[in-house]
């Protein structure tokens, strides 16, 4: 399984599907398993959850910082 691709897939779903975003916030492991369609050990799924959270947080921080410096 390509974990990076699965992280990107989950990030896109979180950004584009409000109901899924809520589920990811409340039950991230179950939400990820829903997207990947496979029941994996929780420690494996947690790596994907952590990757998704990192990408979402990085995007949020970058957006906020961009506002500080203005856009060219």
N, CA, C and O atoms as a Maestro MAE file, in Angstrom:
{
 s_m_m2io_version
 :::
 2.0.0
}

f_m_ct {
 s_m_title
 :::
 protein
 m_atom[288] {
  # First column is atom index #
  i_m_mmod_type
  r_m_x_coord
  r_m_y_coord
  r_m_z_coord
  i_m_residue_number
  s_m_chain_name
  s_m_pdb_residue_name
  s_m_pdb_atom_name
  i_m_atomic_number
  :::
  1 25 0.848 -1.182 0.000 1 A "UNK " " N  " 7
  2 3 0.000 0.000 0.000 1 A "UNK " " CA " 6
  3 2 0.888 1.237 0.000 1 A "UNK " " C  " 6
  4 15 1.876 1.306 0.732 1 A "UNK " " O  " 8
  5 25 0.534 2.192 -0.810 2 A "UNK " " N  " 7
  6 3 1.248 3.467 -0.891 2 A "UNK " " CA " 6
  7 2 0.649 4.412 0.159 2 A "UNK " " C  " 6
  8 15 -0.389 5.032 -0.077 2 A "UNK " " O  " 8
  9 25 1.303 4.514 1.304 3 A "UNK " " N  " 7
  10 3 0.773 5.302 2.417 3 A "UNK " " CA " 6
  11 2 0.659 6.774 2.035 3 A "UNK " " C  " 6
  12 15 -0.321 7.426 2.396 3 A "UNK " " O  " 8
  13 25 1.633 7.307 1.318 4 A "UNK " " N  " 7
  14 3 1.576 8.718 0.913 4 A "UNK " " CA " 6
  15 2 0.333 8.986 0.061 4 A "UNK " " C  " 6
  16 15 -0.340 10.001 0.242 4 A "UNK " " O  " 8
  17 25 0.036 8.088 -0.851 5 A "UNK " " N  " 7
  18 3 -1.152 8.248 -1.699 5 A "UNK " " CA " 6
  19 2 -2.431 8.177 -0.862 5 A "UNK " " C  " 6
  20 15 -3.376 8.926 -1.107 5 A "UNK " " O  " 8
  21 25 -2.459 7.285 0.117 6 A "UNK " " N  " 7
  22 3 -3.636 7.167 0.980 6 A "UNK " " CA " 6
  23 2 -3.794 8.419 1.838 6 A "UNK " " C  " 6
  24 15 -4.916 8.876 2.059 6 A "UNK " " O  " 8
  25 25 -2.687 8.979 2.322 7 A "UNK " " N  " 7
  26 3 -2.742 10.226 3.088 7 A "UNK " " CA " 6
  27 2 -3.341 11.324 2.220 7 A "UNK " " C  " 6
  28 15 -4.237 12.046 2.658 7 A "UNK " " O  " 8
  29 25 -2.852 11.452 0.998 8 A "UNK " " N  " 7
  30 3 -3.375 12.477 0.077 8 A "UNK " " CA " 6
  31 2 -4.863 12.267 -0.196 8 A "UNK " " C  " 6
  32 15 -5.629 13.228 -0.260 8 A "UNK " " O  " 8
  33 25 -5.266 11.012 -0.354 9 A "UNK " " N  " 7
  34 3 -6.674 10.700 -0.618 9 A "UNK " " CA " 6
  35 2 -7.551 11.123 0.570 9 A "UNK " " C  " 6
  36 15 -8.619 11.706 0.384 9 A "UNK " " O  " 8
  37 25 -7.091 10.824 1.782 10 A "UNK " " N  " 7
  38 3 -7.865 11.188 2.969 10 A "UNK " " CA " 6
  39 2 -7.890 12.704 3.149 10 A "UNK " " C  " 6
  40 15 -8.928 13.267 3.496 10 A "UNK " " O  " 8
  41 25 -6.749 13.374 2.914 11 A "UNK " " N  " 7
  42 3 -6.697 14.833 3.029 11 A "UNK " " CA " 6
  43 2 -7.718 15.464 2.085 11 A "UNK " " C  " 6
  44 15 -8.457 16.364 2.483 11 A "UNK " " O  " 8
  45 25 -7.764 15.002 0.852 12 A "UNK " " N  " 7
  46 3 -8.721 15.539 -0.118 12 A "UNK " " CA " 6
  47 2 -10.162 15.319 0.340 12 A "UNK " " C  " 6
  48 15 -11.009 16.200 0.191 12 A "UNK " " O  " 8
  49 25 -10.432 14.153 0.891 13 A "UNK " " N  " 7
  50 3 -11.795 13.864 1.358 13 A "UNK " " CA " 6
  51 2 -12.143 14.748 2.552 13 A "UNK " " C  " 6
  52 15 -13.266 15.244 2.642 13 A "UNK " " O  " 8
  53 25 -11.204 14.951 3.463 14 A "UNK " " N  " 7
  54 3 -11.449 15.821 4.622 14 A "UNK " " CA " 6
  55 2 -11.751 17.243 4.153 14 A "UNK " " C  " 6
  56 15 -12.662 17.890 4.669 14 A "UNK " " O  " 8
  57 25 -10.989 17.726 3.178 15 A "UNK " " N  " 7
  58 3 -11.167 19.097 2.696 15 A "UNK " " CA " 6
  59 2 -12.459 19.295 1.906 15 A "UNK " " C  " 6
  60 15 -13.013 20.394 1.888 15 A "UNK " " O  " 8
  61 25 -12.940 18.237 1.256 16 A "UNK " " N  " 7
  62 3 -14.075 18.379 0.344 16 A "UNK " " CA " 6
  63 2 -15.390 17.799 0.851 16 A "UNK " " C  " 6
  64 15 -16.425 17.976 0.209 16 A "UNK " " O  " 8
  65 25 -15.370 17.113 1.984 17 A "UNK " " N  " 7
  66 3 -16.575 16.454 2.490 17 A "UNK " " CA " 6
  67 2 -16.720 16.776 3.976 17 A "UNK " " C  " 6
  68 15 -16.044 16.190 4.822 17 A "UNK " " O  " 8
  69 25 -17.607 17.711 4.275 18 A "UNK " " N  " 7
  70 3 -17.789 18.170 5.651 18 A "UNK " " CA " 6
  71 2 -18.179 17.063 6.609 18 A "UNK " " C  " 6
  72 15 -17.684 17.013 7.735 18 A "UNK " " O  " 8
  73 25 -19.069 16.168 6.173 19 A "UNK " " N  " 7
  74 3 -19.495 15.054 7.040 19 A "UNK " " CA " 6
  75 2 -18.316 14.142 7.342 19 A "UNK " " C  " 6
  76 15 -18.153 13.678 8.471 19 A "UNK " " O  " 8
  77 25 -17.492 13.886 6.324 20 A "UNK " " N  " 7
  78 3 -16.319 13.043 6.545 20 A "UNK " " CA " 6
  79 2 -15.315 13.749 7.452 20 A "UNK " " C  " 6
  80 15 -14.692 13.108 8.298 20 A "UNK " " O  " 8
  81 25 -15.154 15.049 7.286 21 A "UNK " " N  " 7
  82 3 -14.241 15.815 8.142 21 A "UNK " " CA " 6
  83 2 -14.655 15.698 9.605 21 A "UNK " " C  " 6
  84 15 -13.807 15.542 10.484 21 A "UNK " " O  " 8
  85 25 -15.953 15.771 9.861 22 A "UNK " " N  " 7
  86 3 -16.447 15.609 11.223 22 A "UNK " " CA " 6
  87 2 -16.147 14.209 11.755 22 A "UNK " " C  " 6
  88 15 -15.748 14.043 12.908 22 A "UNK " " O  " 8
  89 25 -16.344 13.209 10.901 23 A "UNK " " N  " 7
  90 3 -16.056 11.832 11.312 23 A "UNK " " CA " 6
  91 2 -14.568 11.663 11.585 23 A "UNK " " C  " 6
  92 15 -14.179 10.996 12.544 23 A "UNK " " O  " 8
  93 25 -13.735 12.268 10.739 24 A "UNK " " N  " 7
  94 3 -12.284 12.165 10.933 24 A "UNK " " CA " 6
  95 2 -11.887 12.785 12.274 24 A "UNK " " C  " 6
  96 15 -11.008 12.265 12.961 24 A "UNK " " O  " 8
  97 25 -12.525 13.884 12.644 25 A "UNK " " N  " 7
  98 3 -12.214 14.536 13.919 25 A "UNK " " CA " 6
  99 2 -12.614 13.670 15.103 25 A "UNK " " C  " 6
  100 15 -11.897 13.606 16.102 25 A "UNK " " O  " 8
  101 25 -13.761 13.000 14.992 26 A "UNK " " N  " 7
  102 3 -14.254 12.219 16.125 26 A "UNK " " CA " 6
  103 2 -13.721 10.787 16.158 26 A "UNK " " C  " 6
  104 15 -13.460 10.251 17.235 26 A "UNK " " O  " 8
  105 25 -13.558 10.170 15.001 27 A "UNK " " N  " 7
  106 3 -13.092 8.784 14.919 27 A "UNK " " CA " 6
  107 2 -12.120 8.631 13.752 27 A "UNK " " C  " 6
  108 15 -12.465 8.027 12.736 27 A "UNK " " O  " 8
  109 25 -10.915 9.168 13.885 28 A "UNK " " N  " 7
  110 3 -10.005 9.192 12.740 28 A "UNK " " CA " 6
  111 2 -9.630 7.814 12.194 28 A "UNK " " C  " 6
  112 15 -9.522 7.648 10.979 28 A "UNK " " O  " 8
  113 25 -9.435 6.846 13.046 29 A "UNK " " N  " 7
  114 3 -9.041 5.519 12.558 29 A "UNK " " CA " 6
  115 2 -10.170 4.896 11.745 29 A "UNK " " C  " 6
  116 15 -9.925 4.353 10.668 29 A "UNK " " O  " 8
  117 25 -11.395 4.966 12.238 30 A "UNK " " N  " 7
  118 3 -12.537 4.413 11.487 30 A "UNK " " CA " 6
  119 2 -12.744 5.165 10.182 30 A "UNK " " C  " 6
  120 15 -13.081 4.561 9.163 30 A "UNK " " O  " 8
  121 25 -12.545 6.473 10.203 31 A "UNK " " N  " 7
  122 3 -12.715 7.269 8.990 31 A "UNK " " CA " 6
  123 2 -11.693 6.872 7.935 31 A "UNK " " C  " 6
  124 15 -12.032 6.725 6.761 31 A "UNK " " O  " 8
  125 25 -10.445 6.699 8.350 32 A "UNK " " N  " 7
  126 3 -9.397 6.303 7.397 32 A "UNK " " CA " 6
  127 2 -9.682 4.919 6.841 32 A "UNK " " C  " 6
  128 15 -9.537 4.694 5.639 32 A "UNK " " O  " 8
  129 25 -10.084 3.991 7.694 33 A "UNK " " N  " 7
  130 3 -10.397 2.643 7.212 33 A "UNK " " CA " 6
  131 2 -11.538 2.669 6.200 33 A "UNK " " C  " 6
  132 15 -11.561 1.872 5.263 33 A "UNK " " O  " 8
  133 25 -12.479 3.582 6.391 34 A "UNK " " N  " 7
  134 3 -13.592 3.733 5.446 34 A "UNK " " CA " 6
  135 2 -13.063 4.136 4.067 34 A "UNK " " C  " 6
  136 15 -13.529 3.624 3.049 34 A "UNK " " O  " 8
  137 25 -12.105 5.037 4.034 35 A "UNK " " N  " 7
  138 3 -11.562 5.515 2.755 35 A "UNK " " CA " 6
  139 2 -10.698 4.451 2.093 35 A "UNK " " C  " 6
  140 15 -10.823 4.205 0.894 35 A "UNK " " O  " 8
  141 25 -9.821 3.817 2.871 36 A "UNK " " N  " 7
  142 3 -8.904 2.853 2.257 36 A "UNK " " CA " 6
  143 2 -9.574 1.519 1.964 36 A "UNK " " C  " 6
  144 15 -9.072 0.727 1.167 36 A "UNK " " O  " 8
  145 25 -10.729 1.269 2.622 37 A "UNK " " N  " 7
  146 3 -11.491 0.064 2.322 37 A "UNK " " CA " 6
  147 2 -10.886 -1.214 2.856 37 A "UNK " " C  " 6
  148 15 -11.250 -2.306 2.421 37 A "UNK " " O  " 8
  149 25 -9.957 -1.088 3.805 38 A "UNK " " N  " 7
  150 3 -9.298 -2.257 4.365 38 A "UNK " " CA " 6
  151 2 -9.206 -2.072 5.875 38 A "UNK " " C  " 6
  152 15 -8.923 -0.977 6.361 38 A "UNK " " O  " 8
  153 25 -9.449 -3.152 6.609 39 A "UNK " " N  " 7
  154 3 -9.301 -3.109 8.056 39 A "UNK " " CA " 6
  155 2 -7.865 -3.484 8.383 39 A "UNK " " C  " 6
  156 15 -7.486 -4.651 8.289 39 A "UNK " " O  " 8
  157 25 -7.078 -2.508 8.762 40 A "UNK " " N  " 7
  158 3 -5.666 -2.709 9.084 40 A "UNK " " CA " 6
  159 2 -5.466 -2.565 10.586 40 A "UNK " " C  " 6
  160 15 -6.333 -2.043 11.287 40 A "UNK " " O  " 8
  161 25 -4.311 -3.034 11.083 41 A "UNK " " N  " 7
  162 3 -4.006 -2.812 12.499 41 A "UNK " " CA " 6
  163 2 -4.005 -1.310 12.810 41 A "UNK " " C  " 6
  164 15 -3.575 -0.492 11.996 41 A "UNK " " O  " 8
  165 25 -4.495 -0.970 14.002 42 A "UNK " " N  " 7
  166 3 -4.623 0.438 14.372 42 A "UNK " " CA " 6
  167 2 -3.306 1.195 14.284 42 A "UNK " " C  " 6
  168 15 -3.305 2.376 13.935 42 A "UNK " " O  " 8
  169 25 -2.177 0.543 14.593 43 A "UNK " " N  " 7
  170 3 -0.902 1.263 14.531 43 A "UNK " " CA " 6
  171 2 -0.534 1.640 13.098 43 A "UNK " " C  " 6
  172 15 0.101 2.670 12.873 43 A "UNK " " O  " 8
  173 25 -0.924 0.823 12.139 44 A "UNK " " N  " 7
  174 3 -0.678 1.145 10.727 44 A "UNK " " CA " 6
  175 2 -1.577 2.298 10.289 44 A "UNK " " C  " 6
  176 15 -1.123 3.227 9.620 44 A "UNK " " O  " 8
  177 25 -2.841 2.235 10.666 45 A "UNK " " N  " 7
  178 3 -3.786 3.287 10.307 45 A "UNK " " CA " 6
  179 2 -3.397 4.596 11.001 45 A "UNK " " C  " 6
  180 15 -3.588 5.675 10.440 45 A "UNK " " O  " 8
  181 25 -2.856 4.503 12.214 46 A "UNK " " N  " 7
  182 3 -2.459 5.704 12.954 46 A "UNK " " CA " 6
  183 2 -1.391 6.484 12.188 46 A "UNK " " C  " 6
  184 15 -1.362 7.713 12.261 46 A "UNK " " O  " 8
  185 25 -0.521 5.801 11.462 47 A "UNK " " N  " 7
  186 3 0.492 6.485 10.646 47 A "UNK " " CA " 6
  187 2 -0.187 7.351 9.581 47 A "UNK " " C  " 6
  188 15 0.248 8.470 9.310 47 A "UNK " " O  " 8
  189 25 -1.244 6.827 8.989 48 A "UNK " " N  " 7
  190 3 -1.990 7.589 7.986 48 A "UNK " " CA " 6
  191 2 -2.693 8.767 8.652 48 A "UNK " " C  " 6
  192 15 -2.673 9.883 8.133 48 A "UNK " " O  " 8
  193 25 -3.320 8.511 9.812 49 A "UNK " " N  " 7
  194 3 -4.002 9.575 10.557 49 A "UNK " " CA " 6
  195 2 -3.018 10.698 10.871 49 A "UNK " " C  " 6
  196 15 -3.325 11.873 10.668 49 A "UNK " " O  " 8
  197 25 -1.831 10.333 11.369 50 A "UNK " " N  " 7
  198 3 -0.823 11.335 11.713 50 A "UNK " " CA " 6
  199 2 -0.381 12.128 10.487 50 A "UNK " " C  " 6
  200 15 -0.181 13.341 10.559 50 A "UNK " " O  " 8
  201 25 -0.231 11.435 9.365 51 A "UNK " " N  " 7
  202 3 0.150 12.111 8.123 51 A "UNK " " CA " 6
  203 2 -0.914 13.083 7.651 51 A "UNK " " C  " 6
  204 15 -0.599 14.178 7.184 51 A "UNK " " O  " 8
  205 25 -2.170 12.688 7.772 52 A "UNK " " N  " 7
  206 3 -3.279 13.564 7.375 52 A "UNK " " CA " 6
  207 2 -3.311 14.800 8.266 52 A "UNK " " C  " 6
  208 15 -3.431 15.924 7.777 52 A "UNK " " O  " 8
  209 25 -3.202 14.586 9.575 53 A "UNK " " N  " 7
  210 3 -3.226 15.708 10.517 53 A "UNK " " CA " 6
  211 2 -2.071 16.670 10.235 53 A "UNK " " C  " 6
  212 15 -2.247 17.888 10.289 53 A "UNK " " O  " 8
  213 25 -0.906 16.129 9.937 54 A "UNK " " N  " 7
  214 3 0.248 16.977 9.635 54 A "UNK " " CA " 6
  215 2 0.000 17.813 8.388 54 A "UNK " " C  " 6
  216 15 0.297 19.007 8.376 54 A "UNK " " O  " 8
  217 25 -0.542 17.197 7.336 55 A "UNK " " N  " 7
  218 3 -0.802 17.938 6.094 55 A "UNK " " CA " 6
  219 2 -1.877 19.002 6.288 55 A "UNK " " C  " 6
  220 15 -1.766 20.107 5.756 55 A "UNK " " O  " 8
  221 25 -2.904 18.675 7.039 56 A "UNK " " N  " 7
  222 3 -3.970 19.643 7.278 56 A "UNK " " CA " 6
  223 2 -3.438 20.806 8.096 56 A "UNK " " C  " 6
  224 15 -3.737 21.961 7.791 56 A "UNK " " O  " 8
  225 25 -2.654 20.522 9.130 57 A "UNK " " N  " 7
  226 3 -2.097 21.577 9.976 57 A "UNK " " CA " 6
  227 2 -1.094 22.431 9.226 57 A "UNK " " C  " 6
  228 15 -1.069 23.649 9.400 57 A "UNK " " O  " 8
  229 25 -0.274 21.819 8.404 58 A "UNK " " N  " 7
  230 3 0.693 22.579 7.609 58 A "UNK " " CA " 6
  231 2 -0.043 23.523 6.669 58 A "UNK " " C  " 6
  232 15 0.350 24.680 6.520 58 A "UNK " " O  " 8
  233 25 -1.108 23.038 6.034 59 A "UNK " " N  " 7
  234 3 -1.887 23.888 5.142 59 A "UNK " " CA " 6
  235 2 -2.503 25.055 5.889 59 A "UNK " " C  " 6
  236 15 -2.493 26.182 5.395 59 A "UNK " " O  " 8
  237 25 -3.038 24.798 7.076 60 A "UNK " " N  " 7
  238 3 -3.642 25.856 7.861 60 A "UNK " " CA " 6
  239 2 -2.637 26.898 8.291 60 A "UNK " " C  " 6
  240 15 -2.923 28.094 8.240 60 A "UNK " " O  " 8
  241 25 -1.469 26.463 8.714 61 A "UNK " " N  " 7
  242 3 -0.417 27.388 9.134 61 A "UNK " " CA " 6
  243 2 0.082 28.183 7.938 61 A "UNK " " C  " 6
  244 15 0.287 29.392 8.044 61 A "UNK " " O  " 8
  245 25 0.277 27.534 6.819 62 A "UNK " " N  " 7
  246 3 0.768 28.233 5.630 62 A "UNK " " CA " 6
  247 2 -0.229 29.297 5.181 62 A "UNK " " C  " 6
  248 15 0.163 30.396 4.787 62 A "UNK " " O  " 8
  249 25 -1.515 28.969 5.241 63 A "UNK " " N  " 7
  250 3 -2.529 29.947 4.854 63 A "UNK " " CA " 6
  251 2 -2.495 31.165 5.768 63 A "UNK " " C  " 6
  252 15 -2.592 32.300 5.302 63 A "UNK " " O  " 8
  253 25 -2.358 30.930 7.067 64 A "UNK " " N  " 7
  254 3 -2.317 32.037 8.019 64 A "UNK " " CA " 6
  255 2 -1.066 32.883 7.833 64 A "UNK " " C  " 6
  256 15 -1.133 34.110 7.893 64 A "UNK " " O  " 8
  257 25 0.070 32.241 7.609 65 A "UNK " " N  " 7
  258 3 1.310 32.987 7.405 65 A "UNK " " CA " 6
  259 2 1.263 33.784 6.108 65 A "UNK " " C  " 6
  260 15 1.781 34.899 6.038 65 A "UNK " " O  " 8
  261 25 0.640 33.209 5.082 66 A "UNK " " N  " 7
  262 3 0.527 33.917 3.811 66 A "UNK " " CA " 6
  263 2 -0.211 35.231 3.981 66 A "UNK " " C  " 6
  264 15 0.118 36.219 3.325 66 A "UNK " " O  " 8
  265 25 -1.201 35.249 4.853 67 A "UNK " " N  " 7
  266 3 -1.949 36.463 5.114 67 A "UNK " " CA " 6
  267 2 -1.112 37.542 5.807 67 A "UNK " " C  " 6
  268 15 -1.362 38.738 5.652 67 A "UNK " " O  " 8
  269 25 -0.117 37.096 6.572 68 A "UNK " " N  " 7
  270 3 0.744 38.042 7.271 68 A "UNK " " CA " 6
  271 2 1.654 38.816 6.329 68 A "UNK " " C  " 6
  272 15 1.952 39.990 6.547 68 A "UNK " " O  " 8
  273 25 2.082 38.138 5.290 69 A "UNK " " N  " 7
  274 3 3.069 38.734 4.398 69 A "UNK " " CA " 6
  275 2 2.466 39.287 3.116 69 A "UNK " " C  " 6
  276 15 3.173 39.893 2.310 69 A "UNK " " O  " 8
  277 25 1.187 39.090 2.921 70 A "UNK " " N  " 7
  278 3 0.547 39.565 1.703 70 A "UNK " " CA " 6
  279 2 0.858 38.660 0.538 70 A "UNK " " C  " 6
  280 15 1.826 37.901 0.570 70 A "UNK " " O  " 8
  281 25 0.056 38.739 -0.467 71 A "UNK " " N  " 7
  282 3 0.257 37.911 -1.649 71 A "UNK " " CA " 6
  283 2 0.748 38.765 -2.790 71 A "UNK " " C  " 6
  284 15 0.322 39.905 -2.969 71 A "UNK " " O  " 8
  285 25 1.640 38.200 -3.547 72 A "UNK " " N  " 7
  286 3 2.207 38.928 -4.696 72 A "UNK " " CA " 6
  287 2 1.386 38.688 -5.920 72 A "UNK " " C  " 6
  288 15 1.702 39.213 -6.988 72 A "UNK " " O  " 8
  :::
 }
 m_bond[287] {
  # First column is bond index #
  i_m_from
  i_m_to
  i_m_order
  :::
  1 1 2 1
  2 2 3 1
  3 3 4 2
  4 3 5 1
  5 5 6 1
  6 6 7 1
  7 7 8 2
  8 7 9 1
  9 9 10 1
  10 10 11 1
  11 11 12 2
  12 11 13 1
  13 13 14 1
  14 14 15 1
  15 15 16 2
  16 15 17 1
  17 17 18 1
  18 18 19 1
  19 19 20 2
  20 19 21 1
  21 21 22 1
  22 22 23 1
  23 23 24 2
  24 23 25 1
  25 25 26 1
  26 26 27 1
  27 27 28 2
  28 27 29 1
  29 29 30 1
  30 30 31 1
  31 31 32 2
  32 31 33 1
  33 33 34 1
  34 34 35 1
  35 35 36 2
  36 35 37 1
  37 37 38 1
  38 38 39 1
  39 39 40 2
  40 39 41 1
  41 41 42 1
  42 42 43 1
  43 43 44 2
  44 43 45 1
  45 45 46 1
  46 46 47 1
  47 47 48 2
  48 47 49 1
  49 49 50 1
  50 50 51 1
  51 51 52 2
  52 51 53 1
  53 53 54 1
  54 54 55 1
  55 55 56 2
  56 55 57 1
  57 57 58 1
  58 58 59 1
  59 59 60 2
  60 59 61 1
  61 61 62 1
  62 62 63 1
  63 63 64 2
  64 63 65 1
  65 65 66 1
  66 66 67 1
  67 67 68 2
  68 67 69 1
  69 69 70 1
  70 70 71 1
  71 71 72 2
  72 71 73 1
  73 73 74 1
  74 74 75 1
  75 75 76 2
  76 75 77 1
  77 77 78 1
  78 78 79 1
  79 79 80 2
  80 79 81 1
  81 81 82 1
  82 82 83 1
  83 83 84 2
  84 83 85 1
  85 85 86 1
  86 86 87 1
  87 87 88 2
  88 87 89 1
  89 89 90 1
  90 90 91 1
  91 91 92 2
  92 91 93 1
  93 93 94 1
  94 94 95 1
  95 95 96 2
  96 95 97 1
  97 97 98 1
  98 98 99 1
  99 99 100 2
  100 99 101 1
  101 101 102 1
  102 102 103 1
  103 103 104 2
  104 103 105 1
  105 105 106 1
  106 106 107 1
  107 107 108 2
  108 107 109 1
  109 109 110 1
  110 110 111 1
  111 111 112 2
  112 111 113 1
  113 113 114 1
  114 114 115 1
  115 115 116 2
  116 115 117 1
  117 117 118 1
  118 118 119 1
  119 119 120 2
  120 119 121 1
  121 121 122 1
  122 122 123 1
  123 123 124 2
  124 123 125 1
  125 125 126 1
  126 126 127 1
  127 127 128 2
  128 127 129 1
  129 129 130 1
  130 130 131 1
  131 131 132 2
  132 131 133 1
  133 133 134 1
  134 134 135 1
  135 135 136 2
  136 135 137 1
  137 137 138 1
  138 138 139 1
  139 139 140 2
  140 139 141 1
  141 141 142 1
  142 142 143 1
  143 143 144 2
  144 143 145 1
  145 145 146 1
  146 146 147 1
  147 147 148 2
  148 147 149 1
  149 149 150 1
  150 150 151 1
  151 151 152 2
  152 151 153 1
  153 153 154 1
  154 154 155 1
  155 155 156 2
  156 155 157 1
  157 157 158 1
  158 158 159 1
  159 159 160 2
  160 159 161 1
  161 161 162 1
  162 162 163 1
  163 163 164 2
  164 163 165 1
  165 165 166 1
  166 166 167 1
  167 167 168 2
  168 167 169 1
  169 169 170 1
  170 170 171 1
  171 171 172 2
  172 171 173 1
  173 173 174 1
  174 174 175 1
  175 175 176 2
  176 175 177 1
  177 177 178 1
  178 178 179 1
  179 179 180 2
  180 179 181 1
  181 181 182 1
  182 182 183 1
  183 183 184 2
  184 183 185 1
  185 185 186 1
  186 186 187 1
  187 187 188 2
  188 187 189 1
  189 189 190 1
  190 190 191 1
  191 191 192 2
  192 191 193 1
  193 193 194 1
  194 194 195 1
  195 195 196 2
  196 195 197 1
  197 197 198 1
  198 198 199 1
  199 199 200 2
  200 199 201 1
  201 201 202 1
  202 202 203 1
  203 203 204 2
  204 203 205 1
  205 205 206 1
  206 206 207 1
  207 207 208 2
  208 207 209 1
  209 209 210 1
  210 210 211 1
  211 211 212 2
  212 211 213 1
  213 213 214 1
  214 214 215 1
  215 215 216 2
  216 215 217 1
  217 217 218 1
  218 218 219 1
  219 219 220 2
  220 219 221 1
  221 221 222 1
  222 222 223 1
  223 223 224 2
  224 223 225 1
  225 225 226 1
  226 226 227 1
  227 227 228 2
  228 227 229 1
  229 229 230 1
  230 230 231 1
  231 231 232 2
  232 231 233 1
  233 233 234 1
  234 234 235 1
  235 235 236 2
  236 235 237 1
  237 237 238 1
  238 238 239 1
  239 239 240 2
  240 239 241 1
  241 241 242 1
  242 242 243 1
  243 243 244 2
  244 243 245 1
  245 245 246 1
  246 246 247 1
  247 247 248 2
  248 247 249 1
  249 249 250 1
  250 250 251 1
  251 251 252 2
  252 251 253 1
  253 253 254 1
  254 254 255 1
  255 255 256 2
  256 255 257 1
  257 257 258 1
  258 258 259 1
  259 259 260 2
  260 259 261 1
  261 261 262 1
  262 262 263 1
  263 263 264 2
  264 263 265 1
  265 265 266 1
  266 266 267 1
  267 267 268 2
  268 267 269 1
  269 269 270 1
  270 270 271 1
  271 271 272 2
  272 271 273 1
  273 273 274 1
  274 274 275 1
  275 275 276 2
  276 275 277 1
  277 277 278 1
  278 278 279 1
  279 279 280 2
  280 279 281 1
  281 281 282 1
  282 282 283 1
  283 283 284 2
  284 283 285 1
  285 285 286 1
  286 286 287 1
  287 287 288 2
  :::
 }
}
